[in-house]
């Protein structure tokens, strides 16, 4: 079985939520109406510079979102470990930090992305205080377990986020090849409405979580009449340049496309969605591809 780099695994989930934020809340919390939103991770880290070491190893996503007409803070912690560690104390700490930063109500949640299937759920509350009239005062938070849902159910949904999650959900009885086919079929159909950021995420996500050989993956892409996702991203960047009156040759277009992918990952790092280590891990293969294209371009001149 392929070993997944946990750092990249974590960052992919954070990237997924930031790329499909509205779909994420619509799927897990359909009763909550989300309006405008922005991510405040950088602001949080800047404010609590002294806590940098204690925060090391935690993967969190902080959002300020409009909920039912009022702006609220949302703190999401992503946990990939298979052990059912009680994170309630840590989640409460983040609640306190975020409240002190913004002085607004905070909605806290934990997303467990590991492969273990739970027989018993973890607690979604933390005993933080008491008074004479209330001997136990609890802080409550939401717990999301990706494996609670089945791949078969998720892949049938129209949401691209749900289809991507199908690769990480409980896939018992599912056909791994069909899951990948449905994801690429949806991406091919929607590619004109997706950003280069989202297309690159789809590429990285499928590469990490697919359970089919590369040959099968290429065959699926041909069947759904979809070029390689890298090429699709290149087209986005190439067409943008074309609209600006810049027309390059095929190799030049490919070079620009790969550079565009690297630029996207660097931008995600600046936004705090990827760490520098995670960015370097993902950029490595792209830089190798860039070197090969540059050599190819030089040989043609």
N, C-alpha and C positions, 0 to 999 in steps of 0.2 A: 504493500500500500504506500502511496506517495506521502512523504512527510511534508507537512505544511509549516512554513515558517510562521510561528505564532505572531510575530510583530506585523508581518504583512497581512496575516489573517485578521488581526484586530483592525488594522488600518482600512482594509477592504470594507468592513462593516460600517466603519465611520464614514467612509467615502460613499457607501450606498445610501446611508441616511441623508447625507448632505446633498446628494445628487437627486434623490427622489423623496424629498422631505414631505411634501403634501400627500404623496401616495403612502408613505410610512404611517402617518397619522390616520389617514382614511382607512387603512387596513386594520391597524391594531386598536384604534380608538374612534370608530365611526360616529360615536355620539358627540365628539368634540369638534367644534368648528374652528379650524386654524386659518387665520388671515395672513397678514404680513409677518415676516420673521427675519431674523439675522443671527449669525453665529458670533458668540462672544468669548470663545476660547482664548484668543490672544489677549483680550482685555483682562480676563481672569488670571492668566499666567503672569502678565505684567504686574498686576496688583499684588499677587502673592509670590513675588520673586523669592522671598525667604523660605517658602514652602516647597521650592522646586524639587529638592531631594526627596522629601516625603511623598511627593506626588509621582515620583519616578516609578514607572511600571504600571501605573493606572492608565486606562484608556477611557477618556470621558469626552462628551460632546455637550457644550453648553449653548443654549439657544434662548433668545428673547423673542417671544411669539405673541401675536394677537389672538387671544382666545375669547370668543364671545364678546368681542369689542373692546377688551381690556388687555393691555400688555402684561404678560407674565413671564417668569423665568422657568426654563426646563433644563434639568440636569440629567443626562443619560450616561450611565456607566456600562461599558461593554466588557464582558467577562468570557474568556475562551477556555478557562481551565475546566477539566472534567470533574474535579472534586467539587462537591456541593459545599463550598466554603460559605460561612455566614457573612455576607457583606453588609448587613444592616447597619453596623456601626460606621463603616466607611461611607455608606450612602448618606447617613445622618450628618457626618462631618462635611460632606460636600454641600448639603442643604444649608448648613450654617455659613460656610464660606460664600456661597452664592447670595444668600440673603444679606450678609454684611456688605457685599459688593453692590447690590442693587436696591436693597430695602423694599423688595416686592415679593409677593407669594411665589413659592418655588414648587414646581411639580417634579418629583424625582422618580426615576425608573432604572431598572437594571435589565440588561439583555444578556441572557446566557446563550452563547453560540456554540458550545461544545457538542460533541457527538453522543454523549450519554443520554439514555432515555430514562427519565425520572419515574420512579414508582411513587414517590412522595414529593410534593412541592416544598420549596424553601419558603421561609417566612417572608412576608412583605411588610413587616412592621418592626419598630425598635422602641424599647422602653427607655425613654430619655428623662423622665421626671415624675414628680408626685407632689401632691399638696394634701392638706388636711381633708378636703372634700373629695379628692380624686387620688387615691393611693397609687394608681398606675396611669400615667399619661403616655400615649403611644404616638409615634410618628409613622405614618403609613406611606408606602411607595408601591409602584407597579412593578411586577416581575414578568418579563417576557422570556419564554423558552422556545427557541426556534424549532426544536425537535418535537414540540407539542403538536405541530401541524404536519400533515402528510404532503409529500411531494405531489401525489395524485390530485389533491384538492387545489393546491396552489397553482399548478401549471394550467388549470382550466380558467383561471381568472384573467381578466383583460389587463390588469395592472402588470407592467413590466417588472416592477419591484417584486411582486409576488412570484412571478416566473423565475426570477433570479434566486429568490429564497428557496425555491423548490429543490435546488441543487444541495441545500444544506438542511432541509427538513427531513422528516422520517420517510425515507424512500423505500420502505419495505413494500414489495409488490410492484414497484415502478420500474420502467424500462429506462436506464440511464441514457441510451441513445435518443429516445423519444423526448426526454427532458431537454437535452441540448438542442434538438431539432426545433422544439416549440419556442425556445428562447430566441434562437437565431431567426426563426420564421417571423416572430413578432418584431424583432429588431430590424429586419429587412423591410418589413411593411411600414415601420414607423421612422426609419432612419432620417427622412427629410425633416422630421419634427424633433429630432434628438440633437443635443449639443455634442461637440467633439469630446467634452468632458464625460458625458454619459456613455458615449460609444466606447471610449477608452476604458471606462469602468467595466462595461460588459465584456470586453476583451480580457481584461485582467481577471475578472470574476470567473468566467468560464474556464480560463487556463488553470486557475487554482482548484476549482471544485468539480470539474468534469470527471466522470468515471468511464471515459471512453478513450481509446487510443487516438493519436494524432491523425492517423489515416482516416478514421471514422469521422473525426471533426471536419477535416477538409471535404470529405464526401458530403456531409450535411450542408456545409456552406454552398457547395455547388448545387445541391438539390433545391435549396430555397432561393436560388439565383441571387445569392449575396456574396459579394467579393469579400476578401479578408477585411476584418474590422479595421486593421491598420490602414488599408487602402481607402476605406470609407472615410476615415478621419482625414487622410490625405486629401480626399476629394473636397471635404468641407473647407479645408484651408486653401486648397488650390482654387476652388470656385470663388472663395472670398477674394483671393488675389486677382482672379480673372475679372471679377466685378469692378475691381479697382484699376483695371487696364494692364495687369501684369500677367503675361502668358509665358509659362516655362515649358520646357520639354518634359517628357515622361520622367526621366531620371531626376531632373530638377524638381519636378512636382513631388516625387517620392521623398527626396531629401527634405523638402519643405515640410512634408507630412510628418516625417519622423522627428524633425526639429520641433514641430508643433506639439507632438505627444510629450516630448521632453519638457517643453515650456509649460504644458498643462500640469505635469507632475511637480515642477518647480513652483508653480502658482499654488497648488494644493499644499505644498510644504510651507509657503509663506503665510497661508491662511490658517495654519495649525492643524489641518486635516491629516497631513502626513508628517512624521518626524523626519529629520535629515537622514537617519539611518534607513527608514522605510523608503524614502525617496531614492536614495542611492541604490537600494536593492532592486527597485522596479526600473530604474533608469539604465542599469548595467546592460541588459540585453538590447535596449534601444541604442545605446552608444555603439555597441558592437555592430548593429545593423547600419548605423550611420556611417561608421568607418568603411564597411563593405560597399555602401552606395557611393561614397566619395571616391574610393578606388575605381569603381566602375565608371564613374563620371570622368575621372582623369584619363582613363584608358580610351575614352571616346573622343577626347579632345586632340 
